[in-house]
Amino acid sequence: MKLNRKIKNNYTNQILKTLSKIDNLKKNKPIYPQLDKQVLYKLSNNFFIPRCEGIYFIHDKRGFLYIGESNNLRNRFLQHLQREKNLDLVNLIKNPFGDLSFYWVTANTKLEAVKLQKYWIRILKPLSNKINYITNN
């Protein structure tokens, strides 16, 4: 399991290094997340989600509904299922188009997760994130 965590950490490190070299994001091709870890958005699937830092994505056939970051991905998944405060996300989840999925990418630190979350919100434009981060050009 440590080997898998190390591979993921290298993946996020590579993305952050690439992003730090980019002067103007509009001139460069966006870096999309590698979404290879996924469960259906059901309470019984919480055991498959790791308890570590990372960025998560809630997705259905419409696209990305929400992108967030957390110190503990499993706990955050459970919080979304049990007591969601974002009413836009609640409505989208109640009326999904196809299967709802929960994807994640692990990160080394909280700061790394926040940077990647902000970048992917800006690139992927999820339907229910309240804040849309923009670049200053």
Backbone hydrogen bonds, N-H to C=O, Kabsch-Sander energy under -0.5 kcal/mol:
donor,donor_aa,acceptor,acceptor_aa,energy
5,R,1,M,-2.1
6,K,2,K,-2.3
7,I,3,L,-2.2
8,K,4,N,-2.1
9,N,5,R,-2.4
10,N,6,K,-2.0
11,Y,7,I,-1.8
12,T,8,K,-2.3
13,N,9,N,-2.3
14,Q,10,N,-2.4
15,I,11,Y,-1.8
16,L,12,T,-2.4
17,K,13,N,-2.3
18,T,14,Q,-2.2
19,L,15,I,-2.7
20,S,16,L,-2.1
21,K,17,K,-0.9
21,K,18,T,-0.7
22,I,18,T,-0.6
22,I,19,L,-0.8
23,D,21,K,-0.6
27,K,24,N,-1.2
28,N,24,N,-0.7
28,N,25,L,-0.5
32,Y,30,P,-0.7
35,L,33,P,-1.0
36,D,34,Q,-1.5
37,K,104,W,-0.5
38,Q,36,D,-0.5
39,V,102,F,-1.8
41,Y,100,L,-2.4
42,K,40,L,-2.3
45,N,42,K,-1.8
46,N,43,L,-1.7
48,F,45,N,-1.7
49,I,46,N,-1.2
52,C,50,P,-0.9
54,G,70,S,-2.0
55,I,105,V,-2.6
56,Y,68,G,-2.8
57,F,103,Y,-2.3
58,I,66,Y,-2.7
59,H,57,F,-0.5
59,H,101,S,-2.4
60,D,63,G,-2.0
61,K,97,F,-2.5
63,G,60,D,-1.6
65,L,58,I,-3.1
66,Y,58,I,-1.5
68,G,56,Y,-2.3
70,S,54,G,-2.2
73,L,52,C,-1.8
74,R,50,P,-1.3
76,R,72,N,-2.1
77,F,73,L,-2.3
78,L,74,R,-2.1
79,Q,75,N,-2.3
80,H,76,R,-2.3
81,L,77,F,-1.8
82,Q,78,L,-2.3
83,R,79,Q,-2.6
87,L,85,K,-1.0
90,V,86,N,-2.4
91,N,87,L,-2.3
92,L,88,D,-2.0
93,I,89,L,-2.5
94,K,90,V,-2.2
95,N,91,N,-1.3
98,G,96,P,-0.8
101,S,59,H,-2.8
102,F,39,V,-3.0
103,Y,57,F,-2.8
103,Y,101,S,-0.5
104,W,37,K,-1.5
105,V,55,I,-2.5
107,A,53,E,-1.7
113,A,109,T,-2.0
114,V,110,K,-2.5
115,K,111,L,-2.3
116,L,112,E,-2.2
117,Q,113,A,-2.6
118,K,114,V,-2.5
119,Y,115,K,-2.1
120,W,116,L,-2.8
121,I,117,Q,-2.4
122,R,118,K,-1.9
123,I,119,Y,-2.0
124,L,120,W,-3.0
125,K,121,I,-1.7
127,L,64,F,-2.1
128,S,65,L,-2.4
133,Y,131,I,-0.6
137,N,135,T,-0.7
